[in-house]
Amino acid sequence: MNKLIIQADYTLNSTQASQLFKQVDQIAVDLYMYVYTYQSNGYWVVKPYITPYQNDISYQSHPIIAGAGASLFFWWNKG
């Protein structure tokens, strides 16, 4: 898999690189050991004068930190 990633990184042809990355994605899916069948839901209670960055709430969640359960303060605007 790493060899395919390196090969795709150095390929000058974007179509060929795309095909190589597609192979890498498929290998990653095939090797994945867990399938999540449950997703918890949560709610944010925010004061009315606090708004999301560019009025887009999707900026608030950060998938690397706590799986979209966390919010990063710099994506919120006051006023």
C-alpha positions as CSV (number, residue, x, y, z in Angstrom):
1,M,0.0,0.0,0.0
2,N,2.8,2.4,0.8
3,K,4.5,1.6,-2.5
4,L,1.3,2.5,-4.3
5,I,1.0,5.8,-2.4
6,I,4.6,6.7,-3.2
7,Q,4.1,5.8,-6.8
8,A,1.0,7.9,-7.1
9,D,2.8,10.8,-5.4
10,Y,5.5,10.8,-8.1
11,T,3.3,10.1,-11.1
12,L,3.0,13.1,-13.4
13,N,-0.1,11.9,-15.1
14,S,-3.1,12.9,-12.9
15,T,-5.4,10.2,-14.4
16,Q,-2.9,7.5,-13.5
17,A,-2.3,9.0,-10.0
18,S,-6.1,9.0,-9.4
19,Q,-6.3,5.3,-10.3
20,L,-3.4,4.5,-8.0
21,F,-5.1,6.4,-5.1
22,K,-8.3,4.6,-5.9
23,Q,-6.5,1.3,-5.5
24,V,-5.0,2.5,-2.2
25,D,-8.4,3.5,-0.9
26,Q,-9.8,0.1,-1.8
27,I,-7.0,-1.7,0.0
28,A,-7.6,0.5,3.1
29,V,-11.3,-0.4,3.0
30,D,-10.5,-4.1,2.6
31,L,-8.1,-4.1,5.5
32,Y,-10.4,-2.1,7.8
33,M,-11.3,-4.3,10.8
34,Y,-14.3,-2.5,12.3
35,V,-17.7,-1.4,10.9
36,Y,-19.6,1.1,13.0
37,T,-23.3,0.4,13.2
38,Y,-24.1,3.1,15.8
39,Q,-23.6,6.8,15.8
40,S,-24.3,8.9,18.9
41,N,-26.0,12.2,18.5
42,G,-25.4,15.3,20.6
43,Y,-26.6,18.9,20.8
44,W,-24.8,22.2,21.2
45,V,-26.5,24.9,23.2
46,V,-25.2,28.2,22.0
47,K,-26.2,31.8,23.0
48,P,-28.1,33.6,20.2
49,Y,-25.3,36.1,19.7
50,I,-22.7,33.4,18.9
51,T,-22.7,32.3,15.2
52,P,-20.7,29.7,13.2
53,Y,-17.9,30.8,11.0
54,Q,-19.4,32.0,7.7
55,N,-22.8,30.7,8.9
56,D,-21.7,27.2,8.2
57,I,-22.1,24.8,11.2
58,S,-20.0,22.1,9.5
59,Y,-16.8,24.1,10.3
60,Q,-17.4,23.6,14.0
61,S,-16.8,19.8,14.2
62,H,-13.2,18.5,14.0
63,P,-13.1,14.8,13.0
64,I,-9.5,14.4,14.4
65,I,-10.6,15.6,17.9
66,A,-13.2,13.4,19.5
67,G,-14.9,12.3,16.3
68,A,-16.9,15.5,15.6
69,G,-17.9,15.7,19.3
70,A,-15.6,18.6,19.9
71,S,-15.8,22.2,18.9
72,L,-12.9,24.5,18.1
73,F,-13.3,28.0,19.6
74,F,-11.9,29.8,16.6
75,W,-14.7,28.7,14.3
76,W,-17.3,30.6,16.4
77,N,-18.0,34.4,16.0
78,K,-19.5,36.6,18.6
79,G,-21.8,39.4,17.6
